[in-house]
């Protein structure tokens, strides 16, 4: 992770939650079961999940966050390993009232547009790279459409989805979820609306899949 992403994460957390991101803080106990209150926490108010057959993993991310970008490939691999028993739901992060809210809402709108067009899996990595690494501006309908067109997306279809009421509602709901789930670090993953982990909790981005394995296992044991 470069100094820019660390500084950005630190500033955001200081503003929004008074917490400084430190991926090594509360380091995961290697080869031990994750511990509640250390590697993960239980939500004060567990949230309902949309699917009962499989365990839900809800990832809160931001395209301009280095930690979120670092988790993308490990989380894809983890999800593939658990495709029979886990469903991944992505939620673009919006810190209501933060200095970054306008940009985060724009990035969320890009994400939900890609989701509506069925293009998340093919363009998620490209979005991270363009926005976080290259500093691409996708904060307006024009700039977002131009970016998508450069990636081979039909501009007319993109604009229609971008301006849809469904996408606008999804953006507003993402901001509300950020509060309901008590997110205070990016990325954050919440398992079955009940257990939350993040780089600081898990002991770094690379340690998160192991914690998620444990949480999914616990959910399955509860289901019997």
N, C-alpha and C positions, 0 to 999 in steps of 0.2 A: 504494500500500500504506500502511495506517495504522501508527501507532507501536506499537499493540498487537500486530499480526502480526509486525512486525520484532523486537520484544522477545521474543515467544514463540519465533520461529524461532531467534534468537540463543541463548536460554537452552537450548533443546532440543539444539542442536548442541554447545554448550559442555559440557553434561552428558554427552551420548552419545558425542561424538567429539572434543571439544576443538577444534572448528572453528567459526569465526564466519561466519554467512551474510553475504555482501556481493554483491548482484547485479551490481555493477560491477567486482568484482575479476576479474582475468584477462579483461578485456573482449574480446569477439570482434573479430577483425580484419576490418573491414567489407570486403566484396567480395574477400576472399581465402578460399582453401580452409581449413576448420577444421583445426587442427593437433593431432595426438595429444599428450597431456600438457598441452594448454592448453584448447582448447574441449571436449575429450572425453578419456577415459582408457579403456584396455583393461583388462577385468577380470583380476585375477590368476588366477582360476579360472573360465573361461567356463562358462556354464550351458546345459544342453540346452533346446531349444525344443520346443513342442508341435506345431508345424505346419511342414512343410518347403516347401510350395508357395509360401507368402508369407513375407515377412520379418516377424518379430515385434518389436513395440515394447511393452515392459513399463513402464507408468507406475506409480511409487510415489507416493502422494499421501496427504494427511490432510485431512479435512473442515474442521478448525479452523486450517488453514494458509493465510495470505493468498496466498503464492506459488502454492500448488496451485490455489487458486480462480482466480487470474489466468491460469493456463495452460489452464484447462478449455476455454474457447471457441477459442483458437488451436489447441489440440490436436485438438479436434473438426474444425475446418476442415482441418487438416493430414491427419487420418485420412481425411476425405472425399476429399481430393485423391489420396490413395494407396490408395483402397479396393480397387483391382485388384491391388496388390502388397504391401500391408502389413496385418497384423492387429494391432489394439490389444488388449492385455491389461492390465487395471487391477489393481493390488495396493494395498490400503489399508495404510498404514504403521503398523508397531508396533515401537517401540524397546524391546526386552526390557530390563528393569531400570531404565528411565527413570521419573521421577516421573509422566509422562503415560501410562504403559503401560495402566492400567485404562481410562482414557477412550479411548485409541486402540483398545483391544480392543473396546470397546462400539461405537465408530464403524465399525470393521471388520465387526462383526456386522451392523450396519445395512446396510452396503454389500452384503455377501454375501447378505443376505435379499432386498434389491432385485434383485440379480443372479439369484437363484434364481427370483424371480417375473417376470423379464424386464422389470424396470422401471427399470433403470439409465439408459438413454438419456432417459427421460421425467422422471426425478426427480433425477438427479445434480446439476443446477444448483440445484434447490430445496433439496437437502440442504446444499450448500455455503452457500447464502444463509441458511438457517435456523440452521445451527450456527455458522458463522463470523461472520455479520453480526448475527444476532438473538440469539445466545447460547442457542439452544434446547437443552434437556436431552433427549438421546436415549440415555442411558447405562443404562437398564433396559428390560426387556421392556415394561413398562407405558408408560413415556414414549415409547419408540420406536414402539409400536403406536398410541398416541394421535396422534403426529406423522403417521404414515403414513395413519391414518384421515382426518385433516384434509386430506390430499392426495388423498383419494378411493380409497385402497386398502382392499380388503376386510379388516377386522380379523382375522377368523378365519383367513383364508389367510396373512396376515402372521405371526400368532403361530405357526402351524404351521411355517412356513419358518424363523422366528427360532429356534425351539427344536429344529430338526432337527440330527441328527448331522452331516450334510453341511456345514451352516453352521459348526458348531463346529470341524470338521476344517479347513475353509478358513481360519478365523481363526488356528488354530495354525500352519498352513502359511505364512500370510502373514508371521508373526513369524519363522519359519525362513528364508524367502526374503530378508527384510530383511538378515539376516546374510550369507547366501550371496552376495548380489549386492553386498555392501560399500557399502550405501547410507549416506551421511553428510550428506545434504541433501535437503530437500523443496521442490518435487517433483524426482524423478529419473526419467529415462527410459533404459532399457537396450535397445539394439538388438541383436536376434538373440542375446541372452545373452552378448554379447561386449564391446560398447562402451557406456559410461555417460556421460551428460551431465546438466547441472543448471543452474540460473540462474547460480551463481557461475562455473561453467566456461564456459558459452556466452556470458556477458556480459549476462545478464538474461533474464527469462522470454520477452520478445518475440524474442530471438535464438535460442531453442531450435529452432523449426521449421526454420530454415536449417541448423543443425547436423545435425538429424535427416535432412533431405534428403540431405546429404552422406554420412551413415553408411549410409542405405538404398542409395544409389548404389554405395558401395563394396561392400556385400554382394552386390548384383546383379552387379557386375563379377566378384566372386569365383566366383559361381555359373556365370558364363559365359553 
